[in-house]
Structure formats: C-alpha cells, structure tokens
Amino acid sequence: MIKDIQFLVALFADARRQAPRLVLRTQFFQLASAFWTSVISIIAFTTFYVLEKGTLSVLGHTYEIEATNFVLVTMFIALGICLCAQSVFFYLENSSLNRLCRVYEEKNVARAIRRIRSIGVSDLAEMPGRLDRPSALRAMQTDARFAANTQRVLQRAPVPIVMMLFGVAVLARINPTALIAVLLFTLAAAVPFVILSRRASVISHNFERSAARLTQTKRSWLDKIILESGHSADQEDEDDDAHFRELASHTSMREFMSLFEERVNILSQSTAIGGLISSVAVAIVTGIFAWEALNGMMPWSFVILHFASLQFIFRAVSRTTGLAVSANRFRTQIQRYFDFTLGGMPPMFGKPAPKTASKPSVPAKLPVKIHLPDAKSKRKTFTIAPGRRSFVIANSLMDRFEVYRFVLSLGYNDNPTLHFLNRPHFVTIEHIDDAVPSEDDLSEPDRSTADPDIKEIIGEDGQPDSRTARFIHLVLTEAAASTGVIFIDQRAMVLLDAAQVDRLLKRLEKLHVFFYATRTVQRTKSWGVQEALLFDGTSIRALGSVSYILKNRIEFLKSEETETDPKAAAMGTGDDDLVDL
C-alpha cells in the first residue's frame, strides 16, 4: 500500500516539476468549480428555506424576509449566475487539464529522446526494423502517453482529499468518537482497494502481452486467408465463417477479450466496493447516533449533521481510492518508462538527480527464465555465468527476429536500457556465403584473411581464403560489437576442427555464447556445450541436457497448447538430464 501511494505521489510530483504553472492553474480551476458547486447548494437550500419559513438566520441574527417576487427573482438570478460560473470553471478545469496532459506528454517524449541519445544509440535504422524500432517508439509514444493520461486521474485527486480532510475536521469538532469509527472503516476499506489496485496493474501487464500474442495470431490468420483466396463466392462465405469461428475460439483471442473485459470492469468494481463500504459505514454510524437521539442523548439536528459529514467523508474516500485504482492500471507501462529514462521512479520531493550518459553493462550472470506450466521442479529461473556455452533448439529457422525474441525472453533484457540497446549479434551460414567477394572485388586482397587473429585461430594448416576464415572474421567482428551475448549457427560452427574451436572459444570466454539449431544437433564435445534450451518462438519452454530436450521436445511444445500435460512439465528426473546451474 505504501509503495502504491509513493508511486502516485511521485508521478504527481513529476508533473509539478515539468509543468508547474499548468498544475497550479488546473488545481485552481478545480477548486473554483467545487466552490461554486457548494455555493449553488447553499443558495438553493436558502431559497427554499426562506420561501417556506420567511426568516433567515445568519451568525446568530434573524432576519424576516417576505417571499415577494423581487426576492424570488433575485435568488434565482443568483442561482443562475452560480450555475453559469460553475459551468465556466468546469470547462476551464478540463481545458487546463487537457493542456497539462499534452505538455507533460511532450516533456516525456523529449526526456526519452534525450535518454536514448545520451546512452549512445545513434543509428536505430541498423536495428531489426520490426523489433527494436517499435520498442523505442513504445517508450517515446505509448508509455509516455500512459504517464501523461494518468495525470487526468491524479490531478483530480486533491479536491476529494481536501473535502475528506474538511469532513474529518468537522467530525472531530462535533464528535471525536465518530471520527474514530470513521477511521476504522476507512482502514477496513483500504484492504479491498489495495487488492484491486494491484490486480489492475497485473491485468494491464497481462493485457499488453496478450495483445502482442493476438497480433501474431491475426497475422498468421491473414497470411492463411490470403493463401486460400481465389475460391468461389459461396465457398468464400463458408471459409469466412469457418475462419471467424476458428479465430474467435483461439486461445489468444479468448484471453485478450477476457483481459479487456476485466480491465474495463475493474473501475466498476472499485466504484461498487466504495459505494457498498461507504453505505454500510454511514448506515451503522448514523444508526448509532439515531438511537442516542431517541434516548435523548443528543438532538436530532446533530444526527443530521453527522449524516452529512459522514456522506461527505466517505464520498471523498471512495472517489480518492477509485482514482488510485484507475491510475494503477497503467503502472507497468509508467514504471517501464521511468526505469528507462530515469533509472527508476522520480523522487516525491525535490528535483531528480541529473542522469549521466551510461553504456549498458554486461551482467555478471545471465538469468534464464523457464516457462513450465505446473512444473514439478520448484526452480523456474536459472542463471548462466559468462563463458558458459548453451544450445538453443528452436522450433523454426532462427533469423534475426527469432534471435531477438529469444534475447527478450531472457532476464538479461529485463533492464529497459539493455532492452533498447542490445542488438542481437549472431552469425549464420548465410552470412558466410554473403561475405564471398563479388567478381569486381576478386582483384582486391581479402583483408579478413590477413588478420593475424584469424591466422592464429585457423592455425598453420588452415587455408587463409577458405570459408573458415570468413566465418572466424564474422564471429570476431560480432563479438567485438556485442554487449555480452553472441549467437552462432551450428551449421557454420562445424566448419572448424577441434583445435580451431578451442582457440576461437578462448576469444569468447567473457561472452554468453549460444549455438543454435532447429531439428538436428551436432554433438561436438569440443564446443563445451553444457545445457540446451528449447525455444518456441516466444519463450523458453525447457532447459536440460541436449539428449533430454531432443527426446521430449514434442511433449514440451505440446504443453504450450494444453498447459496441462504433466509429462511436459517435468524438468527431467534423471541426474544426467536435469542441469544443475
């Protein structure tokens, strides 16, 4: 609960630092709108009271007022003026709030751009277009906008908080015992709201991931429909219905729609819970005072005053907690934005410390997250130290996008800075063939074969103009540019003999080396492979020895759809299969 409050206060304070005048103007208009709302209520009550009683008491003085047409017209003119003033200030409040959100979003985008420039990302065009570029845009666009739009909620919180404090002050003045009862009910009400707030954040995070999976599903469906086009009109209608039913029943679609519904309903649940708790609290406390009034222990006017004060307080409490739940729906995205730009949430007080340019550092250990539904093993996270060599057994051909998705599935990229900077460095057999000089370049010597490092790795018996030399040149080039991880195609690795492998791997001993393959794996002991990871294109499904993964591969991948196969959940019960990291 304390962390939730700190998160909201820090976000509110950051807006005050970025646009102080707009925040003050918004709060002024909001208070003015609330003031005129109160004035309207007072004038309306006074008007009907004077019309009925013919008297008006102010500060102990009683005035007789005759209900003439002049008095009636004057009061209703005043009421109309107050209503107009309320409407004007309500418009100014919303207009100022919209302006604040716009300016704050612009500041957030500028802050993200400055952060990207400060850490040395100068050429996003070289990164995988469908992966790094959207990730960078997410920080500058959607995450920055979530942080800005949340200000629409946070900037409305001060008024109900002031109302709540005013009601508490009035209640403390007339009956301290009632105030204690109110505080107890408020503490009891905080529990379900904290649960709702946390749940809203989790739902928002899962919704975002579900949307990405649904997008991939729709793309595959679109490709399938395009390939099957060209049938007759009747056949196309039947195919359309079949495709729609199949898509609607798909796991990703049902999961997305369920999370969307939960995301919308969370606000209704917050309002309903707040209304129920406040109604029960007001009814119980007012009932106690009504019983005291029946027994002559207090006047009925005090009961009415207590009722009004309690309504005032609990309405403010319900509104404040509801705003907190609404703001926490986007906590994951906002936290991700500030982690990237500031290295954490901004401070609640004072100015944020200036951030110096920093380069991504290679972690001492590489966490590998294992997704195993209903796993018998309690360990779902393993760590791989630098210099350890692993095999990635993929379900499909590993291109640059598959390699990047694999990097994202590792804990290595949990740090948002690394997430934006770590372009996957990998070498495939196709890269070697692409490195063959053209006919126009045959007259020029191959610089890579003249590299003394390459000559040392190839050895005295190696051919300097062979594919082996080009492969070693590519590996060393990618390794020099890598921030800690390099991927090597096993089809290219088999070009080296045992001695060459040993000399090459010594150059890579400070890196996390992943050899990858699809269906067949070269069991070359000189590579020093210590474990295998099964990758389904989205997450790591299993970790164990190479033989164990190949033997149970189908079962592991099948568990992705069923999520209930106990055999697929096993990590390997034999000592030779379960890797102890």
N, C-alpha and C positions, 0 to 999 in steps of 0.2 A: 504493500500500500504506500509506504514511504517513497519507494522508487517511482511509483506511478505519479505521485504528487511532484516529485523532483523533476520528472520528465516534462510534465505540463508546465511547471513554473519556469524551467529552463527555456522551453520553446517560447513561452510568452515573453520572457526577458530578452530573448534574442530579437524578437520583433521590435521591442522598445529600443534596442541598440541600433537596429538597421533603419528604422523609420520612426523616431521619437515623436515628431510633431503629428504625424498621422495617427499614431496610437492615442496621444492625448486628445486630439480632435474627435476621434471615434468615441472615446470614453465620455467626453463632454456631451456629445450629442445623445449618447445612450442614456446618460443620467438625466439630461434635459427631457428626453422622451418619457422616462419613468416618472419624472417630477410632474409633468403635465398630466400624465395618467392619474396620478394621485390627486392633483388639483381638480380634475374632472369628477372624480368620485366624491370629493368633498363638496363641490358646488352642487352636484346632483342631489346628494343627501340633504344639504342645507336647503335647497329649493323646495323639496317635497316636505321637509320638516316645517319650514315657515308656512307653507300653504296649509298644512294641517293644524299647527299649533298657534300660529300668529305671533310667536315670540322667538327671539334668538338670544342665546346666552354666549357671551364671549368674555373670557378671563374674569368670571365672577359677576359680570354686569349683564343684566337682562334688558333687552330692547324689544318693544312691541312694534311689530311690523304688520301693517294691514295688507292683506293679499289683494292689492289692486292690479290693474292691468299694467301699470308702469313698472311695478316691482316684478311682476311675472315676466314682462318683456325684457327688462334689464338682466334678470338672472339667466334667461335663456340665451340672450346675446352673449353674456359672459361665458356660458357653457359652450356656445358655438365657437367663440374665439379660442377657447382652450382646446376644443376638438381640432380646430384648424392648426393650432400651434403643435399639438401632438403629432398630427399627420406630417407637418413640415419637418419636425425634428426626427421623426421616424424615417423619412426619406433621406435626410441629411446623414443620419446614422448609417443606413445601408449604403449610401453612395460613398461615404468616407471609408466604410469597411471594404467595399469593393476596390477602392483605390489603394488601400493598405495592402490587400492581398496581391494586387498587381505589382506594386513596388517591391514588396517582400519577395515575390517570385523572381523578379528581375535581379534583386540582390543575390538570391540563392543561385541563380544561373551564373552570374558573374563570379561568385565565390567558387563554384565548381570548375569553371574555366580557369581561374587563377590557380587552383589546386593542380589541375591537370598539367598546366604549363610549368608549374614550379617543380614537379617531380620528373620532368624531362620527357614527357610524351609529345614528340614533335611531329610525328607523321602517322596519324591514325589510318591513313589510306593503305599502309602496308599491312595492317592487321586484318584478320579474316573479316570480310565485309558483313556477314550475317551474324557475327558473334561479338567481337569487340566493339564495333561501331554502335550497335543497339545498346550495349551495356553502358557505353559512355553517354549516349543520349538519354538513357534512363536516369542517370544522375542529374543531367542538366535539364531534363524535361519533366518526366513523371514524378520522380522523387522530390524534386524541387517544388513541383506544383502541389504535391500532397502536403508538404510542410507549409506552403502558403495557404492552401484551402483550409487547413486545420485552424488557422488563425480566425476564420469565420466563427468557429466554435469558441475558441479561447477568449476572444475579445468580448464575447457576450457574458463571460463568467463574472466579472467584477460587480455588476449590478445585483444579481441574485445573492452574491456573497455579502454585499453591503446591506441588502434587505434582510438577510439572515442575521447579521450582527445587530442590526437595529431591532429586530424582533426579540433577539436574545437579551438585549439591554432593557427593553420594555418589560419583558417577563421577569428578569432579575430584579427589577424595581418593584413590581407588584407582588411577586410570589417566587422566592428563591427555590422553594420545594418543587414547584412546577418546572423550573429550569433544570433541576437535577433529573427529573423524569424525562425531559426532552433530550438531554444529553445522552441518557442511557438508550433511548430509542434511536438516536442518531448513530451511536456506535453499533447498535444491532443492525441498522440499515446499511452500514458501511460494508459489512461482510458480503452480502449478495452483489453489491455494486463492484467490489473489488474482483469477485469471481467473474462477473460479466465483463469487466474491463479487460482482464487477462484473456478471456475467451474471445473477445472481439479482436484482440491483437493476433491470436493464433489463427482465427478464421481468416483474417485478412492475409496473413502469410500463406496459408494453405490455398486460398483463393487465387493468389498470384501464381503459385506454382501450378495449380490446376489449369489456369488459363493458358499457360505455356504448353502443357501437355495436350489440351484440347486443340490448340492451334496446329500442332504437329499432326493430330488425328485428322483434322479438316483438310490439311494439305494432302495427306495420303489419300483421303476420300476424293479430293478434287482431281488428283492425278488418275485415280481409278476411273472416275466418271469420264474424264477426257479420253482415256484409252478405250473405253467401251462405247464411245459416241459413234453415231452412224447407223443406228437401228431405225426401224420404222417408228412412226409417231405413237402407235398403240404400245409397241414394245418399250418405247422411251418412257411412257407414262407409268407402265408397270415397274420399270427399272428405277424410276424416280421414287416411287412409293417404297420399293424394297430398300433403296439406299437410305431414304429418310428413316425408315423403321430401324435399320441396322445402326445408323449413326445415333439415333435417339436412345437406343438401348446400350450404346457403347459405354464402357466404364468411365472413360474420361468425360463424356457428356453428362452422365448422371451425377458424377462427382462435382463437376463445375456448377451445374444447376442447383444442386443441394447446398453447396457452399455459398452461392449467390443469394439463395433464399435465406440462409442463416445470417449472412452479412446484413441483409436488409431488416430481418426480424429482430436483430439484436437491439436496435433502437426502440422498437415497440416493446420488447421485453423490459428494457430499462425503464420506460415510462410506466408500464403496468406495475412493475415491482415498486417503483417510487410512489405511485398512487395508492397501492394497497397498504404499504407501510405507513404512509402519512395518514391515511384514513383511519387505520386501526389505532394509531397513536393519538390522533385528535379525539376519536370517539372515547377511548379509555380515559384519557386525562380530563376531558370535558365532562364525562360521566361522573368522575370522582368529585369534581367541583360542583356539579349539579346536585349530587347527593348532599354535599355540605350546605348548599343553598337551601335545600328542602328542610334541613335541620336547623336553619337559622344561623349557620356558622359564617356565612358571607352573603352579601347582596347578590341578586340576580344580574345586576349590571357588571359585577366582577366576572361572572360566568361568561357573559357575552364578550367581555374584554379578553379573557383567557382564550376563548374560542377563536377570536380574530387574531390574536398573537400567535397561537399555535398554527393556524392556517398559513399565516404569513411566513413563519419559520420553516415549516415542513414543505411548503411550496418552493421556497428558495433552495432548501436542501435537495429536494427531488430534481429541480432544474439544474443545479450545480453538478450533481453526480451524473445526471443524464448527459450533460455536456462533456464531462470527463470520459464517460464510456464512448461517446461519439468520437472524441479526439483520439482515443487509444486504438481505434480501429485501424489507423494508419501508422501505428508506432513502428512496425517493422521497416516500412519504407523510409520513414523520417529518420530513424536510428541509422539506417544504412547510409543515408545521405550525409549525416553529420559525422559518421565514422570515416567517411571518405574525405570530406572537406576539412574537418577539424580534428580528426582522430578521436572523436567522442562527442557527447552532447555539450553544447555551450554552457558556461557557468551560469548559475542563477543570479549572481550578483557580480558587479564589476565588468570589466571588459575581457573578452577572450584573449589568451596569450597568443602573440604572433607566431604563425607556423613557418618554420624554415623549410627550404627545399630539402627533400629527402628522397633517397633512392630505395627501392624495395630491397629488403634484406632476405637472404636465404635462411629459412628457419633451421634450427638445429636438428629437428626431426620432422618428418612429413606425416601428418595424420592421414590415415586412410579410413574413410567411412564405409562400413559394410551395411548394406541394406538386406537384412534377412528377416522376413516376417515370421513371427513365432519361433525365433531361433532358440534352440536348446542351450546353446552357449550364452553365458551372460555377457561375454565380451562382444561388442558390436563395433568398437573402434580400436584400430591397431596403429602403431606408429612404426614408420620405416626410417631408419637413420640414413644420412647421406653416404653414398658409396655402396649402398645395397642395390642389388640388381633384381628386377622383377619382370615377370612375363605378363603382358596384358593379352588375354584371349578375348577377342571381340566377336560379336555376333554378325558383324558385317565388315566390309572393307574400311580400314581406318584411313580416312582422308583428313585434311586439316581441320575440318569441322568436328569430326568424331574425336580427334585428338584433343581439341579444345574442350569439348563437352566432358571428356574424361578428366581433364585438369580441373574443370569446375566441380566435378563430383568429389574431388579430394578436399580435405580440410586445409590444404596448402593455400587454396584460394579463398578461404573464409575472410581473410583480411581484405577489405574493399580496395585498398591501394594495390595489392597484388592482383586482385580480380581485374583491374583495369590495365595493369602493366604487363602481366605475364603472358606474352605472346608465345604460344607453344612452339618449341624448337624441335623439329623432327626431320629424319632423313629416310626416304623411301627408295626402293629400287628404281622408281620412275625418275627421281631426282638425279640419279647417276647417269641414266640414259640422256636426260635433258642437258647434262653437263658436257656431253660429247661435242667437240668443236665442229662448226659447220665447214663446208668446203672453202669458204672465203677465209677462214681462220687457220686452215691447215698449215699455211706458210709461217705462222707465228708459233713460237715455242709455248708449250703448256706451262704456265707459271706454277701451277699446283704441284707438278712433278719435280720442280726444282726446290721445293720447300724442304729444308733439312729435317724438320719434324716428321714430314711424311716419309722421307727416305729412311729415317731411323725406325719408324714403325713398320715399314714394308720389309726392311732387312736387306741383306746383301743379295739374296736370291730373288727378290721381287722385281717385277717389271715396272719401271717408272711410268710408262704410258698406259698401264692397264686400268680396268675398271676399279680395281682395288685402290689405286692411288686416288682416283676421283672420289671414291667413297670415303676414304680417310680424310681427304681435304674437306669434304662437306661436313663430316662429323666434327672435326676440329673447329670449323667456322661456326657451326651452330652452337657448339659447346662454349665458345668464347663469348657469344652474344647472349647465351642463356642466363636467366636469373636463378637457375638451380635445378631445372628439370630438362631432360632430353629424351626423345623417343627415337628408337632405331628399328627399322623394319628388319625382321629376321631374314627375309629373302636377300637383303643386302649384306647382312652380317655373315652369312655363310660363305661369302667371297673370301673371308680371311681364314688363315690357318690358325692353329692353336697359339703359336708364338706371336703372331700378329695381333690376335685377340688380346693376349696378355699385355702386350705393350700399349695397345690402344686404351684398354680399360684402366691402366695405370694413370693415363692422362685424364680420365673421367672420374677418378676416385672421390672427388669432392662433390659430385653431382648425383642427383637421383636419376638413375638410368632405368628406363623401361623399354624392353624389347616387346614388340607386338606382332601378333599373328591372328589369323582367322580360324581355320579348322585344323590345320596340321602344325605341329610344333617341333622344331629341331631340338632334340635333346642333346645339346652340346655342353658337356660338363665344364669346358674351359671358359664358358661365359660367366660362370659363377652365379647362375640364377638360383635364388633362394626361396621364391614363392611365386605363385601365379594368381592373377586376379581376373575374374570373369566380368566383363563389361557388356551391358545390354544396350548401350547407346545413350542411356540416361543416368544410370547409377551402377555402382559396383555390386554385383549380386553375390559374390562368394570370394573367399580367399583360402588357399590351401596349396598343397603340392600340385605340380603340373599334372601328374597322372590322375590325381583325385579329381581335379577340375574337369579334365577331359572325359573322365569316366562318368561323372554326374552332371555334365553340362546341360543336357536336355532337361533333366529334372529341375535344375536351378532356374533355368529360363521359364519353364512351365509354371513355377511358383509365382512368377510375376503376374500371371493372369488369375490363377486360382487363389493365391495368398493363403492357402490352407494346407498345402502339401507338407506333411511333417518331414518327409524324406528330404525335400528340398531345403528345409530349414536347418538341417544338420550341418555342422561345420566340418564333419569328418571325424569319426570316432577313433580312428587308429592313430598311433603315435607318429606314423610316417606321413599322415595326411594333414593333421592339424598343425599349422605353423606356429611356433612359439616365438613371438617377437618381443 
